[in-house]
Amino acid sequence: MKKIEAIIQPFKLEPVKEALHGLSVQGMTVTEVKGFGRQKGIREVYRGMEYQVDFLPKVKIEVVAPDDKVKAIVEAITAKARTGRIGDGKIFVYPVAEVIRIRTGETGDAAV
């Protein structure tokens, strides 16, 4: 099993969610986060004053999936989250040692 963690633009959440539903992804966790990468934030003007906004709003999606679905999930996220501009985000894939469903005690793939 692997944990797929994607940091994407907030407006790309719906297309990514629909693509993952199409792949029969059973569940995901979505968190609103802030951060920056190479773009180092943006400059905004408010009431005539210029401000540097260092941390930009992003969305973090977390999915745990069996090894055989990881490639398809990563490809779907990449295809639906890409705009071609700086700040599109990142995808991280981690190994998962164990999963346990609290309610039933199921473990492994059955718990996902």
C-alpha positions in Angstrom: 0.0 0.0 0.0 1.0 3.6 -0.6 -0.1 7.0 0.7 -0.5 9.5 -2.1 -0.3 13.1 -0.9 -1.0 15.9 -3.4 -0.7 19.6 -2.9 -2.7 21.4 -5.6 -4.4 24.6 -6.5 -7.8 25.0 -4.7 -9.8 25.5 -7.9 -8.5 22.1 -9.2 -10.0 20.1 -6.3 -13.4 19.3 -8.0 -11.8 18.0 -11.2 -9.3 15.9 -9.2 -12.1 14.6 -6.9 -14.2 13.5 -9.9 -11.3 11.8 -11.6 -10.5 9.8 -8.4 -14.2 8.8 -8.0 -13.9 7.5 -11.6 -11.1 5.3 -10.5 -13.2 3.9 -7.6 -11.1 5.6 -4.9 -13.1 4.8 -1.7 -12.0 7.7 0.4 -9.7 10.7 0.7 -8.8 13.4 3.2 -8.7 17.0 2.0 -7.1 19.8 4.0 -6.8 23.5 3.2 -3.1 24.5 3.6 -0.9 27.4 2.8 2.6 27.3 1.4 4.9 28.4 -1.4 7.5 26.9 -3.7 9.5 28.4 -6.4 7.0 31.3 -6.9 7.9 32.7 -3.5 4.5 34.2 -3.0 2.8 37.1 -4.9 2.5 40.8 -4.5 -1.0 42.2 -4.1 -2.3 45.8 -3.9 -4.9 46.7 -1.3 -6.2 50.2 -0.9 -3.2 51.6 -2.7 -0.6 49.7 -0.5 1.5 46.9 -1.9 1.8 43.7 0.2 3.9 40.6 -0.2 1.8 37.5 0.3 4.3 34.8 1.1 2.0 31.8 1.8 -0.5 31.0 -0.9 -3.7 29.0 -0.4 -3.4 25.3 -1.5 -5.3 22.1 -1.0 -3.7 18.9 0.3 -5.3 15.6 -0.8 -4.4 12.4 0.9 -5.3 8.9 -0.4 -4.2 5.5 0.7 -4.4 2.9 -2.1 -3.2 -0.6 -3.0 0.1 -0.7 -5.0 -1.6 -1.6 -8.2 -3.8 1.6 -8.2 -1.0 4.1 -7.4 0.1 4.8 -10.9 -3.4 5.4 -12.2 -4.2 7.7 -9.3 -1.0 9.7 -9.7 -1.7 10.1 -13.4 -5.2 11.2 -12.8 -4.2 13.8 -10.3 -1.4 15.1 -12.6 -3.7 15.3 -15.6 -6.6 17.1 -13.7 -4.4 19.4 -11.5 -2.0 20.7 -14.2 -2.4 24.2 -15.6 1.1 24.5 -17.0 1.9 27.5 -14.8 4.1 27.8 -11.8 2.4 26.8 -8.6 0.5 23.7 -9.9 1.8 21.7 -6.9 3.5 18.5 -6.0 2.6 14.8 -5.5 4.4 12.6 -2.9 4.1 8.9 -2.6 4.9 7.1 0.7 5.0 3.5 1.7 2.3 2.5 4.2 3.3 -0.2 6.7 -0.2 -1.0 8.0 -3.8 0.2 8.0 -6.3 -0.6 10.6 -10.0 0.3 10.5 -10.9 1.3 14.0 -14.6 0.4 13.8 -14.2 -3.3 12.6 -10.5 -4.0 13.3 -9.9 -4.9 9.7 -6.3 -4.6 8.5 -4.4 -4.2 5.3 -6.2 -3.7 1.9 -9.6 -4.6 3.5 -9.3 -1.6 5.8 -8.8 0.9 3.0 
